[in-house]
Amino acid sequence: MLEETSNEDTRNVQDFMKFMPLANIRAKVQKEANPFGVLLANIEKDINVGGIIRTANNFNARQVLYYGRKKYNRVGAMGTYLYMDVRYCPDFETVLKEAEGYTWIGFEQRPDAIPLSDLTWPSSPLIVLGHEGSGFDLVPEVADRVEQWVQIPTLGTVRSLNVAAVGAIAMFDFITKTGQDKPQDTRP
């Protein structure tokens, strides 16, 4: 049985980041961030918010913005919010300020949405995800800003995917189509 020592770094970071101070990890992540952000619009379930933040960290998003009626419970993000720019926006004016420079790409099953396979990503997209069920009905100000609607085709019996799954597929599609899927330099 291995004995735990006080020298062990148990944070959920890649091995080369073990023992790096938090400020150094954050600086490295910000310096190497991919040029996309994620906006969560009134997503109710904390597990979805946490899962999307964790996925955004994995794909090295520039930032995650959360806009809605409540702040989220951080447990589902598994500490990844410590290493990246995650901001709660209490009002829409804050969202607009934080999202300046992005092209808003909304994901929802709707008649005017194009299939994800047809999407050519802009250089700095904001992946916009809304609450399951009611979609963007509760946040029309967000829906009005979306420049392109995209849908992920469903082939089974359900009408749509879980919002955290949609976020993961969208982020993966962005990094692969834009060549951002190459591993970063792993040196500190």
C-alpha positions in Angstrom: 0.0 0.0 0.0 1.3 3.4 -1.0 1.7 5.9 1.8 0.3 9.4 1.1 2.8 12.2 1.8 2.2 15.9 2.3 4.3 16.3 -0.9 1.6 14.8 -3.1 -0.3 17.1 -5.4 -3.8 15.7 -5.7 -5.2 18.4 -7.9 -7.0 17.4 -11.1 -4.3 18.7 -13.5 -2.1 17.2 -16.1 1.1 15.7 -14.6 3.4 18.4 -15.9 1.3 21.0 -14.0 1.6 19.2 -10.7 3.2 21.4 -8.1 2.8 24.5 -10.3 1.2 27.4 -8.3 -2.4 28.1 -9.3 -1.5 31.5 -10.7 1.1 29.9 -13.0 -1.4 27.3 -14.2 -4.1 30.1 -14.9 -1.5 32.2 -16.8 -0.5 29.2 -18.9 -4.1 28.3 -19.7 -5.0 31.9 -20.6 -1.9 32.3 -22.8 -2.7 29.1 -24.7 -6.5 29.3 -24.8 -8.3 28.4 -27.9 -10.2 31.4 -29.5 -13.7 30.3 -28.5 -16.0 31.0 -25.6 -19.1 29.3 -24.2 -22.3 31.1 -23.1 -24.7 29.2 -20.9 -28.1 30.8 -21.0 -30.3 30.0 -18.1 -29.3 26.4 -17.8 -31.1 25.1 -14.7 -29.3 21.8 -13.9 -26.0 22.2 -12.0 -24.7 18.9 -13.4 -25.0 20.3 -16.9 -23.3 23.6 -16.1 -20.5 21.8 -14.3 -20.1 19.3 -17.1 -19.9 22.0 -19.7 -17.3 24.0 -17.7 -15.2 20.8 -17.3 -15.5 20.1 -21.1 -14.6 23.8 -21.9 -11.5 23.4 -19.7 -10.6 20.2 -21.5 -10.8 21.9 -24.9 -9.0 25.0 -23.5 -11.8 27.5 -24.1 -10.9 31.2 -23.7 -13.8 31.6 -21.2 -17.2 30.4 -20.0 -20.0 32.9 -19.3 -23.0 31.9 -17.3 -26.2 34.0 -17.5 -29.4 33.1 -15.7 -31.5 33.2 -12.7 -29.1 31.5 -10.4 -25.5 30.8 -9.8 -24.4 27.2 -10.3 -23.2 24.6 -7.8 -19.5 24.1 -8.6 -19.2 20.4 -7.6 -19.8 19.1 -11.2 -17.0 21.2 -12.6 -14.5 19.1 -10.6 -12.3 22.2 -9.8 -11.7 23.1 -13.4 -13.2 26.5 -12.8 -10.1 27.3 -10.8 -7.9 27.2 -13.8 -9.9 29.1 -16.4 -12.0 32.2 -16.9 -15.5 31.3 -15.7 -17.8 34.3 -15.1 -21.3 34.6 -13.8 -23.1 37.5 -15.6 -25.9 38.9 -13.4 -27.5 40.9 -16.2 -27.5 40.9 -20.0 -25.4 44.1 -20.2 -22.6 42.2 -18.5 -23.0 39.4 -21.0 -22.6 41.8 -23.9 -19.5 43.4 -22.3 -17.9 40.0 -21.7 -18.8 38.6 -25.1 -17.5 41.4 -27.1 -15.6 40.3 -30.2 -17.3 36.9 -30.5 -19.6 35.6 -33.2 -22.6 34.1 -31.5 -23.3 30.5 -32.7 -26.5 29.0 -31.0 -27.2 25.3 -30.7 -30.9 24.3 -30.8 -33.2 22.1 -32.7 -35.1 24.6 -34.8 -36.2 24.9 -38.4 -33.7 27.7 -39.3 -30.7 25.8 -37.9 -28.1 24.3 -40.2 -26.6 20.8 -39.5 -23.3 21.0 -37.5 -21.6 19.2 -40.4 -22.4 22.3 -42.6 -21.0 24.8 -40.2 -17.9 26.8 -41.1 -16.6 28.1 -37.8 -15.8 31.8 -37.5 -12.5 32.7 -36.0 -13.8 33.6 -32.5 -17.1 31.9 -31.9 -19.2 32.0 -28.8 -20.9 28.7 -28.4 -24.4 29.6 -27.0 -26.3 26.9 -25.2 -29.7 27.2 -23.6 -31.8 25.4 -21.1 -33.2 22.0 -22.1 -36.9 21.9 -22.8 -37.6 25.6 -23.0 -34.5 26.3 -25.0 -34.1 30.0 -25.5 -37.7 30.9 -24.7 -36.7 32.2 -21.3 -33.8 34.3 -22.6 -35.0 36.0 -25.8 -32.4 38.7 -25.6 -29.7 35.9 -26.0 -31.6 34.3 -28.9 -31.8 37.7 -30.7 -28.0 38.0 -30.7 -27.3 34.6 -32.2 -25.9 35.0 -35.7 -26.1 31.4 -36.8 -28.3 28.6 -35.5 -26.9 25.0 -35.6 -28.4 21.7 -34.8 -26.9 18.3 -34.1 -29.0 15.7 -36.0 -30.8 13.1 -33.9 -31.2 9.7 -35.4 -32.9 7.9 -32.5 -36.2 8.4 -30.9 -35.5 11.4 -28.8 -35.9 14.9 -30.1 -32.7 16.4 -28.8 -29.5 15.7 -26.9 -28.5 16.6 -23.3 -27.2 20.2 -23.3 -23.8 19.1 -21.8 -23.4 16.6 -24.6 -24.3 19.3 -27.2 -21.7 21.5 -25.7 -19.0 18.8 -25.8 -19.8 17.9 -29.5 -19.8 21.6 -30.5 -16.4 22.3 -28.8 -14.9 19.1 -30.3 -16.2 20.1 -33.7 -14.6 23.6 -33.4 -11.2 22.4 -32.3 -11.0 19.7 -35.0 -12.3 21.7 -37.9 -10.0 24.6 -37.0 -6.9 22.6 -36.3 -6.9 23.5 -32.6 -6.8 19.8 -31.6 -3.1 19.5 -31.4 -1.7 19.0 -27.9 -0.1 22.1 -26.4 3.5 22.3 -25.3 3.5 20.3 -22.1 6.4 22.2 -20.5 5.6 24.5 -17.6 
